[in-house]
Amino acid sequence: MPQLIYKQRKYPMVCLGDMIHRIAINTRTQTVPIAVPGQYSETFVKVLDVWAFIETVKELEMFDSSNVSHVVSHKMIIRWLPYLTSEYWIKYKNEYYKIVSMQDMENENRFQLLFCTTRGDIAKLSNWA
């Protein structure tokens, strides 16, 4: 159980010592080959390795800007990165996680709370989004 700091905050903050998981932040590019339509290829390029606190979430559903539903499977807390957007992907233990939403905890530019969903099998085209 992580040690939580309670200092008149809306919700508990995580201590740096609780960030024990090493994750990789990646960019993703997709290409469509001209010769074989429908055969997409994608590449992930690692941008940065960071330490994170990871928590599994049960039954949390979020909607993006186009009103598409995403089921959040994990919450991750990392040190604040000003350039991080939902276009980046997280790799942890050979699995990729899509960033559904993110939040600057307490608007202090110290920690970011990432709401992520597990990607699934890449052989299925429905998991390419």
N, C-alpha and C positions, 0 to 999 in steps of 0.2 A: 504494500500500500504506500503510495507516495506521501511524502511529508508536505502538507499544505500550509501556506502562510495565510492567516486571516488578519488583514489590516484594513478594516473598514472598506472592503471591496464588495462589489456586487456578487462576485463568485471567487472561489479560491484560486490562487496562483500556484504554479508549479515551481519548485526549487530547481536550480540547475543540476543538482545531484540526482534528480529523478529522471533526467533525460539520458537514458541508458541504451537506447536503440539507435544504431547507425543507419540512416536512410540516405538514398541518393535522389537528388532532384534532377529530372530529365526533361529534355524537350523531345517532341515527337513530330516527325514529318511523314506524310503519306504520299505515295506516288501511284499513279495508274499507268501500267504499261500499255503502250500503244498496240503491241502485237496481240495481247490476250486481254480483252475487256473484262472487267469484273475481278481480275486477279490483282488485288491491291497489295502493295508492299509498304512496309513502314520501318522506320529506323528510330531508335531511341538514342539520344546522345546525352551522356551524363554531364551536367553543368557543375554540380557541387555536392559534396557529402556533408551532412549535418547530423547533429545529435537530436533525438526527439523523444518525447514521452508519447507512448501509443496506448490508446484505450479502445477496446471493442465496444461498439454501440449496438443496442437492440432496438429495432423498429423506430428509426428516426427517418422521416421523409422530408425532402426539401424540393423546392421548385426553382428552376433557373429562370432567366429573363424571358425565355420563350414558352414558359409554363409547362415545361417537361419535368416529369417527376423523377427524382433520383433517390434511391434508398441509401442512406449513409450507413456504412458498416464500421468505420473507424474514425476516431478523433485523434489528431496528432498535434502536439504542441512543439513548436520549434522557436529558435531565436528569430526575431523579426528580420525579414528580408524585404527591402523596399521594392524590388523588381518582381517579386513573386506574384503570379496571376493564376487563374484557373486553367490557363493553357499549358502549364507545366504538369508533369506526372511524377509520382513518387514510386521509387522501387525499394522494396523491403523484402528480404528473404526470397528473392527470385520471383516476386509477384509485383505487378504494377497496380497502382491505385490512382484513380482519377480524382483530382481536386474538384469537389462540387462547389464548395464555398469556403471562404476564409474570413477571419475576423481578427482585428488588432485588439488584443486583450487590454481593456481599460484605456485604450487610446494613448498608450505610453511609448509606442514604438520599441518595445522590449521583447514581447512574445507574440507569436501568431498562432491562432487556433485554426487548424485545417480540418474541414469536414470532407472525408474521402469515401469513395466506394471502390470495392474490389472490382477489378476489370473483368475477369472471367477468361474463358478459353479463347485464344486469338484465332483459332481455326473457324470460329463462327463469325460471320459478318456482322451480326447484331452486336457484338462486343467491340466493334471498331470505333464506336462513337466516343 
